[in-house]
């Protein structure tokens, strides 16, 4: 399903920067600005106090009814980050609109406030996305993907590319799965930004995947983190990076 609807603000300090898979080197200024930018998508594992859901835990996530959901003067990415605090097993993937330059400020041109009561997560998501129609959303198995409408059908966009077959072997963290992906696509820039917080798998994991898109592959490796797996893809047209988070994200 699709609906017409770009990085949530989060708290921890970046502790690791990898550009192992990037084809073009980043200069010192780009690295510094990327570290500043990534602070707004970092995982914050100190949970806030979400409003309780009124549906049983086995209800499909989109059908869960939430007693109260409120945002005040937030951007779409900040509102999406609020979804990570809901009492539901939500897996989310966020793809930002690319910036022209790494030192460009994040987009705050569209901000909104809303108070929703006794609404399903689907209704909440639709209300959020109605506020910024540059984005669309869809569901892939357990993951809700939010991404720019402009790239939804772009065949050459990295996350839309098809993978015939890919395997991962004894990996402990989702970013380790980017290595075989980079090996399959040596002409593509694939980057990773690591941050504080725990995104470790419960145990080492091996799996084979066939006939999926890059986005579906990223969804699967993020889902394996746990019940609140969340990934973000952000940067410029030339250099973009994945971040994997497991837990609620800060939005202040």
Secondary structure, DSSP 8 states (H G I E B T S, - for coil): -EEE-------S-EEEEE-TT-SS---HHHHHHHHHHHGGG----S------BSS-TTS-GGG-EEEEEEEEEE-HHHHHHHHTTSSS--EEEEE---BSSTTS----S--EEEEEEEEEHHHHHHHHHHT-TTEEEEEETTEEEEEEGGGTT-TTSGGG-EEEEEEEEEEEEGGGHHHHHHHH-TTS--EEEEESS--EEEEEEEEEEEEEEHHHHHHHHHHTT-TTEEEEEEEBSS-EEEEEEES-----
